Amino acid sequence: MRIPTPSKIQRQGGAATLAVAMVLLIAVTLLTLMSSRTTIMEQRMAANEVRARQAFEAAQAGLDKALDHLSAPGSARSFDANADGTIDSHAATLYTSGPSYKSTYCATLPSACPARTGTLSCGSTLATDARAGLIFSCGWSDDGTATHAVSQYVDLGDAMTNPPQNPLIAKGTVDVTGSATVTNYFNNLTIWTGNSLTNIGNSGKTFVRNPTVTTPESTPPGPPSSCSTSTDYVCNTDKTKTGPDVIANDTSLSSLSEDAYFQNFFGTTPAEYQQRYATHIVAPDTNLDGRTNQIIWITGDHSFGAGQTIGTRDDPVIVIVDGNATASGTPTLYGVLFVMDNFNAAGNLTVYGSAVIDGNVSGTGSLDIIYDPVAAGGAAQLGTAGSLAGSWRDWL
């Protein structure tokens, strides 16, 4: 029997080891390549998720920005300058923040987001109702490769459910021994009282638009200084006569409780309105000069100081006096004045819009009220926006 030499045994053992080593090396190489590929894929997926999250958060920020703007008192007038309920301009509905987001106010959902450098527009789906619509917002990632859209329907609540349509409404009597000049260029009602119209003063008078003027102007001309027919106005009521422009002794007003009278105009009780709608609650005799776009609740008897101008025609106010009111000097108010007790015309208060008094109107001073639907209607639009539950979506 021949015994293998040691050299042959060693040569056979080395070949097997080499083959196993090569197989293991190839397996390790393949595993390394697969692991690297998986790591790269996971990195890409994580990066894509970060970009998607950035785009989503940016779109939500645009939605919040638009909703915050709409929630400010008077926001509806940024779409509806003449207070006719219809949006006037699309440009005022666009909100941007550099390359991060663009949001707009539409009637229906647009079909897609534009390029990040493009213009976001509702196109033919521009909302026409200034009181309700859809916020549509597009957001982009930091590098611009990811885009996301979110939307939500909103409803703009009114600050007044039944805004006044004439200059002066009083649940009690009107007995001004000084002078009360009440003007309405837009319809034929000037003074509406729940009790009697006793006196509007020696030089007091009411004016309505001359019937020969067929179309009311957006900015009414000033009334004449004397009680006579002019090109624009007819004088109906003075110290000697009461014209058809006055409704007096109306029990539908005088029979209302204080809360019911308030609710007739504002749609809720005084306590609830103060809590939910008043943007500023101030102490009596606070200087209101320069205030605009506010719902101001005064917590007691108040005197409007000399020279104060409260609100403007384009940015009016609602001022609610929780007590009696009077005036000194020549203050001017644009919007709606609501007095929960009596008004004493001691100075010369001028109101462009409407004055609503829960009690009596009296005094030896002058009270000039010029009905302006832009100021009164704008004040009624001082309500804020609320999102409609269940309308939020993050897909097209």
Secondary structure, 3 states (H helix, E strand, C coil): CCCCCHHHHHHHHHHHHHHHHHHHHHHHHHHHHHHHHHHHHHHHHHHHHHHHHHHHHHHHHHHHHHHHHHCCCCHHHHCCCCCCCECCCCHHHCEEECCCEEEEEECCCCCCCCCCCCCCCCHHHECCECCEEEEEEEEECCCCCCEEEEEEEEEECCCCCCCCCCCEEECCCEEECCEEEEEECCCCCCEEECCCEEECECCCEEEEECCCCCCCCCCCCCCCCCCCCCCCEEEEEECCECCCCEECCCHHHHCCCHHHHHHHHHCCCHHHHHHHCCCEEECCCCCCCCCCCCEEEECCCEEECCCCEECCCCCCEEEEECCCEEECCCCEEEEEEEECCCEECCCEEEEEEEEEECCCEEECCEEEEEECHHHHHHHHCCCCEEECCCCCECCC
